[in-house]
Amino acid sequence: MPTVADIRAEGVRLTICCPNCARLRYLNIDRLDQSATLEEVAAGLKCTRCLEPDIEVRIMRCDPETGFWPAESAR
C-alpha cells in the first residue's frame, strides 16, 4: 500500500468519500503524516457532514485532456 509521500510524489490528490451522504472533499495532503498509508489516514477521519466514521480515502487524478480536477460534491 502506498504512503502519503508516495502519493504526493505522483502529483495526485487525496479525497475523502462518505458512503452515507456521498460527500466528496479534497484533503490537504501537507497536513497528513507522510509515512501513513491510506488505511491509516482513513482510520483517523470521519465525515464532517454526517459524522460517518467509515469513510473512504481515494486517490484522484486530474482529467488528462482538460487538466481539471473532479469537483467536490455532496447530496
Contacts in CASP RR format, 6 or more apart in sequence:
PFRMAT RR
TARGET T0000
AUTHOR 0000-0000-0000
METHOD contacts of the structure
MODEL  1
MPTVADIRAEGVRLTICCPNCARLRYLNIDRLDQSATLEEVAAGLKCTRC
LEPDIEVRIMRCDPETGFWPAESAR
1 37 0 8 1.000
1 38 0 8 1.000
1 39 0 8 1.000
2 37 0 8 1.000
2 38 0 8 1.000
3 34 0 8 1.000
3 35 0 8 1.000
3 36 0 8 1.000
3 37 0 8 1.000
4 14 0 8 1.000
4 29 0 8 1.000
4 32 0 8 1.000
4 33 0 8 1.000
4 34 0 8 1.000
4 35 0 8 1.000
4 36 0 8 1.000
4 37 0 8 1.000
4 41 0 8 1.000
5 34 0 8 1.000
5 35 0 8 1.000
7 14 0 8 1.000
7 29 0 8 1.000
7 38 0 8 1.000
7 59 0 8 1.000
8 29 0 8 1.000
8 34 0 8 1.000
12 59 0 8 1.000
12 60 0 8 1.000
12 61 0 8 1.000
13 26 0 8 1.000
13 27 0 8 1.000
13 29 0 8 1.000
13 59 0 8 1.000
13 60 0 8 1.000
13 61 0 8 1.000
13 69 0 8 1.000
14 26 0 8 1.000
14 27 0 8 1.000
14 29 0 8 1.000
14 32 0 8 1.000
14 38 0 8 1.000
14 41 0 8 1.000
14 57 0 8 1.000
14 58 0 8 1.000
14 59 0 8 1.000
14 60 0 8 1.000
15 24 0 8 1.000
15 25 0 8 1.000
15 26 0 8 1.000
15 27 0 8 1.000
15 57 0 8 1.000
15 58 0 8 1.000
15 59 0 8 1.000
15 60 0 8 1.000
15 72 0 8 1.000
16 23 0 8 1.000
16 24 0 8 1.000
16 25 0 8 1.000
16 27 0 8 1.000
16 45 0 8 1.000
16 47 0 8 1.000
16 55 0 8 1.000
16 56 0 8 1.000
16 57 0 8 1.000
16 58 0 8 1.000
17 23 0 8 1.000
17 24 0 8 1.000
17 55 0 8 1.000
17 56 0 8 1.000
17 57 0 8 1.000
17 58 0 8 1.000
18 24 0 8 1.000
18 47 0 8 1.000
18 49 0 8 1.000
18 50 0 8 1.000
18 52 0 8 1.000
18 55 0 8 1.000
18 56 0 8 1.000
19 52 0 8 1.000
19 54 0 8 1.000
19 55 0 8 1.000
19 56 0 8 1.000
20 47 0 8 1.000
20 50 0 8 1.000
20 52 0 8 1.000
20 54 0 8 1.000
21 47 0 8 1.000
21 49 0 8 1.000
21 50 0 8 1.000
21 52 0 8 1.000
21 74 0 8 1.000
21 75 0 8 1.000
22 73 0 8 1.000
22 74 0 8 1.000
22 75 0 8 1.000
23 47 0 8 1.000
23 48 0 8 1.000
23 49 0 8 1.000
23 50 0 8 1.000
23 73 0 8 1.000
23 74 0 8 1.000
23 75 0 8 1.000
24 70 0 8 1.000
24 72 0 8 1.000
24 73 0 8 1.000
24 74 0 8 1.000
25 48 0 8 1.000
25 72 0 8 1.000
26 60 0 8 1.000
26 69 0 8 1.000
26 72 0 8 1.000
27 41 0 8 1.000
27 57 0 8 1.000
32 41 0 8 1.000
33 40 0 8 1.000
33 41 0 8 1.000
38 57 0 8 1.000
38 59 0 8 1.000
41 57 0 8 1.000
42 55 0 8 1.000
42 56 0 8 1.000
42 57 0 8 1.000
45 55 0 8 1.000
45 57 0 8 1.000
46 52 0 8 1.000
46 53 0 8 1.000
46 55 0 8 1.000
47 53 0 8 1.000
47 55 0 8 1.000
49 74 0 8 1.000
60 69 0 8 1.000
60 70 0 8 1.000
62 68 0 8 1.000
62 69 0 8 1.000
63 69 0 8 1.000
63 70 0 8 1.000
END
